[in-house]
Amino acid sequence: MTPMQAQIKAFYQKKYDTYIAQTKDVDMQAQYALFLKYLPKNARVLDVGFGSGRDLARFTALGYTALGVDIVEEFVAHALEHGLCAQVADYHNLPFVAEFDGVWACASLLHSNNLPLAFANLARVLKVGGYVYLSMKYGEKAGMEGEMFYQYIREDTLKSLAKGAGLRVVEWTISKDELGRGNEWLNAILVK
């Protein structure tokens, strides 16, 4: 584990109850619609950095075979307690190869200080023809904000990172922050 990963893990371990309470009821219908239209009926979905388990629970309830991975053991324990499939793993080192029809990376890669590696890992776990949904803060900066590292992204960087990982950008949207924090989000669909 890199020092940055350890810092991210420690941050969420301290605040995991608060984070779950803040995010578990956020309305994600527009983002789900963007992603789910690309998935086959019996898709296998990997939720990368699932946090509160909100999206993992939604995919499971819709009948998809859904697995969540997160670096924070407390999030994994919470998911397991709620009957969800989850395990500890990091998006810089995912233990799968060509197993998933879809990957959901909602507000998780924004903590990566190695986006080429993170994108390559998302591509590696996808089946050919599989889709990735990702959301990241919209902009052109990277660095510490308080206790956390954040990576912002724009369309040109998204396209470059996707191409470098063997993915292609299918569509993207810009949305407001659902928690009212004042920033915008880039929501994108990529295909392998």
N, C-alpha and C positions, 0 to 999 in steps of 0.2 A: 504494500500500500504506500502510495506517495504521501509526502507531507500534506499536499493539498487535499487528497482524499481523506486523510485522517482528520483534517480540520473540518471538512464538510460533515463527516460522520459525527464528530464531537458536537458540532453546532446543532444538528438535528436530534442527537441523543438528549441534549439538554432541554429541547423544546418540543419533543415529539407530541406530547399531549395537546399543547397549544396549537401546533401545526395541524393535527388531525381535526381538532374542533373548528379551526378557521377554514379548512378546505373541503371537508367531507360533504357539504351541501351546496357547493358552487354549481351553478347550472352550466353544464357542458354540452347541451343538446346540439348547438351549432357545430362544435368541434367533433362530436360523435358522428353527425351527419356527413361531415367532410370526409371522415375516415371509413365509416362502415359501408358506404356505397361501393367501395372497391373490394370488399372481402367476400369470398365465397361463403355459402351457407354454413358449412361445418369448419370454419377457419380455426387454425391454431393462432392465438394472439399472445405476444410477449409484451407485458407492460413493464417498461424499463424505468426504474426510479419511481415506484408507484406511491410512495408516501402514505397518505391516509387510506389508500385502497379503494377510493371512490370509483375510479375508472375500472379497476380490476373487478370490482363487484358488479359493475354495470355489464361488462363483457360476459361475465359468468352468467348473470341473470338472462342475458339474451341468447344463451345456449352455445356460445363459443367455448372452445377449450382454451382457457386463459391461465397463464402463469405470470406471476409478478416477481421481479427481482429488484432488490434494493440493498444498498450498502449498510443500512441502519437496521440492526437486529430487532430493535423495538418495533419498527414498522412491520417487519416480517412476522414477529410474534402476534401483533395486532391482527394482521391479515389471517393468519392461521386460526386464531381464536374465533374469527368470523366465518370459518369454513372455506376460505379462499386458498388457492394453491400459490405458494410463495416460497422463495428461498433467497439466501444472502448471495449477492453477486454485484459486480461493479460494471458499468457500461464500458469501461476501458479494458475489461477482460471477461467477456461473456463466454460461458462454457457450452456453447451450442454451435452447430454448423448446419445451415440450410434446413432448419426445422419448422420455421414459422411462416404463415401466410401473411401475417401482419405484425408490425411492431409499433407500439404506442409509446412515444417518448415525450410526455407532456411536462414541460417545465423542469426537465431533469438535466439535459445536456447544457443548460445555461450555467452550470457549475463546472463544466469541463475546461481545463486549461490545455487540453490536447484534442481539439475538435477533429482533426484528421483521423486520429486513432478511434475516437468515439464513433464517427461516421463509418469507418471501416468495419467496426464490430457490429453495428446495426446491419450493414450489408451482408456480413458473413452469416448471421443467424437466419436471414431471410431465404426462403425458397426463390428460385427464379420466377419472376412474375409477381413476387410479393410486394407489399406496400408498407411504407413507414409514414406515420403521422408524427410530426414533431412540432413543438412550440418552444420559442425562445423569446427573450426580450428583444424588442426591435430597436436597432440603432447600430452604432459603430464604435463601441468602446468595450474594454475589458479591464477588470481590476477589482479591487476590494471595495465593497460597500458595507460599511460597518464591519461585522465579523465574517462576512462571506465574500467569496469570489464570484463575480458574475460576468458572463460572456454575452454580449449583445450581438445581433447578426442582422444583416441586410440581405436583400435578394441576390446581389452579385456574389457575395461570399457564400451564401447557401448553394447557389449553382456550382460554384467552384469546388466546395467541399463534397457535394453529391457526386460530381463527375469524378473526382479523385478516388471515391470509394466504389465506383461502378454503379452508381445510382443516377436517376434522372428525375428532375423536378417536374411533377405533373401539374400542380396548381399550388397557389398560396393565397392567403388572406391576411389582412392586418386587423387586429381586434383590440378593443379596450381591455384594460385589466378588470377582471370580474370582482376583484376585492377592493377596487377603488383606490389603488396605489398610485395612479397617475401615469403609468407607463403604458406603452402599446406592446402587442405581441405579434410576432410573425408565426403564423400557423401554416404548415406546409405538408404536402403529400409528395412522397418520393416513391419511385418504383425501381425494382432491380431488373 
